[in-house]
Amino acid sequence: MTQATIPHTYPTLDGDRNFPAFDLSKLLKTVFDPIDGCRVCMLIDLDDPSKVKDFAFLNESGYPVQKKAHEVFYTGLHDGGMSVLGLNGGELFAYKTTGGSNLELPEAAVDTKGNTVNLVEDVYKPYDLILCISDYSATAPLTAHAKAYDFRGSTMHGLNDIIVNSGLAVDYREVSKEAEKLRLGLTKADKVEIDFEVAGNTHTLTLHLGGQEAQKSHGLCHGRGPDIANLPAGEVYFVPTGADGVFPMQYEEDPDTIALQHVKDGRIVDVEFVTGNPETVEAHKKKLISDPVTGEIGELGLGTQVMPFCEADIQDEKTLGTVHVATGRSDHLGGHLVPGMFAEAQNASHDDILFHPKKTTRIGVPQVRWFQGDRQEVIIENYKPAAYMRGLLD
């Protein structure tokens, strides 16, 4: 079975860390226990799904995520991984790329023989495990489909070499334990305040949490019931009941552009240009006016792992000391924002806004504060876990 044979060392926010060699069998067995007897398949996204026929996409330029999926997972399963794990199946299907994070998936896909298949009848219903490796996250739609059709799976969008050799090489039993320590220490918060520094000014966003139980993304998808693991994992998160204040946003499609997002009653109500391309900011304003639900604050997330920066939010948002908020769809997290609430289907995305010192280099996060009743704890300072958060991990 294809896998790395040596450990990898990467710089992290806390210094160099040595990661064990990636082991596909260990990863799948740890994440999906029990796994023996399961029927497994893979999903990838392509601009033209017909390119999956005879693996034609492998011979074209581009498609780094899909090629890595084939190299690591498809080849690994077919070079002995399925027999070692007691799996069967191993088919690969491609669907047309959605163009946005957590947008609904199409009804059809294509198999490697070039046949068009129905995702419900030919994938969701007959398979026990579905591994989705794509450019855009499919966690929200696959979570809904898993509940409807009783399968388990994982989403691993943005897959690259650093993720394989760090975020997917760790022992998720340990990741789960660490995440639970932080979850227990942060649960039932009334609110969290985040201070931001940008262009010489300080702004604060307050996220109201209503004393809710904190949740965790910890990478374990055990049992036979429906579940989706978002990998790499390692996060404590909340679905805010409201939010007020101001936070800066660096635009994914235009990283040189930053604007202040003015939030009231849980929704972005105005956008103020700071630097970069004003046309990008104006386009965002128009979207918020035409489809206001796109500005709803749907998540607050805190990373729990010591991970190298990989330029893919799927892993970088799991880094201890980072914080992210998200707008839009939240039903996969237990929230109330579902696709039908958006004016346009193409806007029904869940978009993480990550604050990481190696990504948002012009945005500081001097402090993140956690509140419960009269109690207040500083949990993050300048992208480092503060004393309270470090103490939870002892």
C-alpha positions, -999 to 999 in steps of 0.1 A, spaced: 0 0 0 14 34 -10 23 56 20 51 77 33 80 58 49 97 86 70 85 111 95 82 148 85 93 179 104 75 212 98 77 246 115 46 255 134 36 286 155 52 268 185 84 257 168 93 227 148 72 196 152 80 161 141 51 142 126 49 104 122 49 89 87 15 90 71 -3 56 73 -35 53 53 -46 22 71 -41 37 105 -59 69 95 -90 51 82 -91 25 110 -88 52 137 -113 75 122 -139 49 111 -141 23 139 -156 -2 131 -144 -3 95 -143 -41 86 -169 -51 61 -177 -15 49 -181 -6 13 -161 24 5 -159 49 -24 -143 82 -32 -158 115 -46 -138 142 -63 -150 174 -80 -140 184 -116 -149 213 -139 -159 186 -164 -168 153 -146 -163 133 -178 -126 138 -173 -127 111 -147 -132 85 -174 -101 64 -176 -86 89 -152 -80 114 -180 -77 143 -155 -44 128 -144 -28 136 -178 -40 172 -179 -25 203 -163 -40 215 -130 -62 194 -106 -36 192 -78 -62 182 -52 -78 156 -73 -44 142 -84 -33 140 -47 -66 122 -39 -58 96 -65 -22 92 -55 -28 89 -17 -63 75 -13 -74 57 -45 -40 41 -51 -35 34 -14 -68 16 -12 -62 -4 -43 -26 -13 -35 -36 -33 -5 -54 -9 18 -89 -24 13 -77 -59 20 -58 -48 51 -89 -30 64 -115 -55 53 -131 -30 30 -147 -36 -4 -156 -14 -33 -131 14 -39 -148 31 -68 -141 67 -78 -168 92 -89 -165 128 -100 -192 155 -97 -192 189 -113 -174 214 -90 -199 236 -71 -178 268 -71 -184 276 -35 -179 263 1 -206 239 13 -230 245 -16 -254 218 -25 -240 189 -46 -254 181 -80 -276 151 -85 -253 133 -110 -217 122 -112 -195 102 -135 -176 70 -128 -142 60 -142 -159 40 -171 -176 72 -182 -211 62 -170 -233 89 -156 -247 79 -122 -272 93 -97 -255 103 -65 -284 92 -43 -291 59 -58 -256 49 -69 -234 64 -42 -252 76 -10 -275 46 -6 -251 16 -15 -219 28 2 -211 27 39 -180 51 37 -177 80 14 -144 99 12 -149 133 -5 -117 151 -16 -125 182 -35 -116 219 -41 -146 232 -22 -158 218 11 -188 195 9 -192 190 46 -226 206 49 -244 188 20 -228 155 28 -238 158 65 -274 162 54 -272 133 29 -255 111 55 -284 116 79 -309 108 51 -292 78 37 -273 64 67 -236 65 57 -204 77 72 -176 96 55 -151 124 56 -145 156 37 -109 166 29 -110 196 6 -78 214 -4 -57 182 1 -19 188 -4 14 172 7 17 192 39 -18 181 50 -11 145 42 22 144 61 10 164 91 -27 169 96 -36 134 83 -6 117 99 -15 124 135 -33 100 159 -69 112 160 -75 95 193 -51 119 208 -65 148 188 -100 140 202 -87 139 238 -70 173 234 -101 188 217 -123 175 246 -101 191 272 -106 225 255 -142 219 248 -149 212 285 -130 243 295 -148 266 271 -183 252 271 -215 270 282 -200 304 275 -223 334 275 -202 353 250 -168 356 234 -151 389 225 -124 392 198 -102 422 195 -87 430 161 -60 454 150 -59 466 114 -45 498 98 -36 512 133 -71 508 147 -87 483 172 -121 468 166 -141 443 187 -166 416 177 -188 402 204 -204 368 197 -233 359 219 -234 322 227 -263 319 252 -246 294 275 -247 267 248 -227 235 250 -195 238 230 -190 213 201 -158 198 187 -145 186 154 -122 158 165 -118 135 136 -135 104 151 -165 90 132 -172 58 151 -201 35 152 -225 26 124 -247 56 125 -245 85 100 -217 109 105 -192 130 86 -157 138 98 -141 170 85 -103 162 81 -79 174 93 -98 180 125 -91 197 157 -115 225 166 -139 237 193 -168 256 179 -201 273 187 -231 285 166 -236 320 178 -271 331 189 -262 367 179 -233 390 172 -225 427 174 -195 449 166 -169 451 139 -144 427 124 -120 429 95 -121 405 65 -94 397 41 -111 386 8 -102 351 -4 -105 360 -40 -85 392 -35 -61 389 -6 -48 424 -9 -82 438 -1 -94 442 35 -127 457 47 -144 462 80 -176 441 85 -201 460 107 -223 435 125 -256 440 143 -281 414 156 -260 386 142 -257 399 107 -233 420 86 -252 452 79 -224 473 63 -190 469 48 -163 496 51 -134 497 27 -99 497 43 -73 488 17 -70 471 -17 -96 470 -44 -127 490 -37 -146 471 -64 -142 439 -45 -158 455 -15 -186 471 -35 -194 437 -50 -196 422 -15 -220 451 -4 -243 444 -33 -244 407 -24 -253 415 12 -281 438 0 -295 413 -25 -292 383 -2 -289 394 34 -286 358 48 -251 356 33 -240 380 61 -254 359 90 -227 349 115 -230 311 116 -200 299 135 -172 307 159 -143 283 158 -111 279 178 -82 257 166 -69 229 190 -38 214 172 -2 224 167 0 223 129 22 237 102 8 264 79 -3 248 46 -22 276 29 -54 256 30 -80 267 56 -92 231 62 -60 226 82 -49 261 91 -82 269 109 -74 239 132 -42 255 145 -40 263 182 -41 300 187 -61 308 156 -98 319 155 -123 319 128 -159 331 123 -181 320 95 -210 334 76 -239 317 59 -252 281 61 -250 265 96 -274 235 96 -244 210 95 -233 226 128 -267 224 144 -276 259 134 -308 271 117 -294 286 85 -305 262 57 -301 266 19 -338 275 14 -333 307 34 -310 322 8 -324 343 -21 -301 324 -46 -289 288 -43 -254 298 -54 -252 320 -23 -261 292 2 -225 286 13 -207 284 46 -177 306 44 -150 305 71 -131 337 78 -98 326 93 -75 348 113 -40 332 112 -7 351 116 7 336 84 -24 342 63 -39 375 76 -5 391 82 -20 427 83 -46 418 109 -37 414 145 -57 395 172 -43 410 204 -69 392 226 -98 368 226 -119 368 258 -144 341 271 -173 350 294 -195 330 317 -216 349 341 -193 372 361 -163 351 351 -139 363 323 -109 344 309 -84 356 283 -80 325 260 -59 339 231 -33 366 229 -15 376 197 -23 342 180 -10 323 210 -31 303 235 -32 323 268 -25 309 302 -61 297 307 -62 278 275 -27 263 280 -38 252 314 -67 233 300 -43 211 280 -22 202 310 
